[in-house]
């Protein structure tokens, strides 16, 4: 759905339909997770690549919004680079793939909500825009710290386990 969203927003300038496609994308993501857990179909592949699909969708929407709000993309890039790098290091060193946790899920919901409001409300007042972005930014920072702490704990535990085995 990512190419469809970009086309609807940039070529068709149909912001309402773009938002509906984004909503459909989010619903299918949630349903996929529910089905995977209910039928015990959770996999390391899913845990690793579901967040990638989320991030690609977020970047696509940010790409669309950057035409009107150029600094938005910076918020996502900083958080995702930091989280992605520490997660990859953790996977590489420990061989363990951890799934998303509550703060990451809340961050995703807030980002989608903020982006959806910006998509629909073309002439959003700067005060409202700033407030929504501020909430999203705060949660992104909290989430980045939470993931960093988890990843560093895993790395530290991995190093402790290796030294105990020697």
C-alpha positions, -999 to +999 in steps of 0.1 A: +000+000+000+030+023+003+032+032-034-005+038-035-003+062-005+025+081-021+007+083-054-026+094-038-009+121-018+016+135-043+000+129-077-037+128-070-035+152-040-063+132-024-055+135+012-087+119+025-081+087+005-045+087+014-056+087+051-080+059+044-053+038+028-030+045+058-058+035+081-063+003+061-025-004+063-026+001+101-056-022+105-041-050+085-009-047+106-029-050+138-049-079+125-018-097+113-003-095+148-035-107+164-037-137+140+000-145+145-004-146+183-037-164+183-026-192+161+009-194+175+024-183+142+049-157+157+083-161+142+117-144+145+112-133+109+079-116+118+093-100+149+122-086+129+104-075+097+071-063+111+088-032+125+106-027+092+072-026+074+059-001+100+090+021+095+087+020+057+051+031+060+060+059+084+088+070+062+065+070+032+040+092+050+067+114+063+080+117+027+045+129+017+043+153+046+078+167+041+065+187+012+046+208+038+065+200+071+101+195+062+114+189+097+091+160+105+113+134+088+142+143+111+122+131+141+117+096+128+152+093+113+170+101+145+150+077+166+149+049+141+187+051+133+195+049+170+170+021+178+178+002+146+216+002+152+213-009+188+188-036+178+210-049+150+240-050+173+220-069+199+207-095+173+243-099+160+258-104+194+231-124+211+213-141+182+180-132+199+153-112+182+130-094+206+096-081+196+081-047+201+071-035+235+044-012+248+063+021+244+072+012+208+035+004+200+023+036+216+049+055+197+037+040+165+000+048+173+009+084+181+030+088+150+002+074+128-023+096+146-002+127+142+006+120+106-031+112+098-042+144+114-016+163+093-028+145+062-065+153+067-061+188+082-042+205+054-042+239+070-035+227+105-027+257+128+010+257+139+000+255+176-020+223+171+007+209+147+034+217+173+015+201+201+009+169+182+045+167+171+056+174+206+036+145+220+050+122+193+085+134+199+083+129+236+070+094+232+097+086+205+124+097+230+109+076+257+107+047+234+143+051+221+155+051+257+134+021+265+147+001+236+183+012+242+181+001+278+166-033+268+193-038+241+222-027+263+209-051+291+207-079+266+243-071+253+256-069+289+239-102+298+253-118+267+288-107+276+283-119+312+271-153+300+301-156+276+326-148+304+309-173+328+313-201+302+350-195+298 
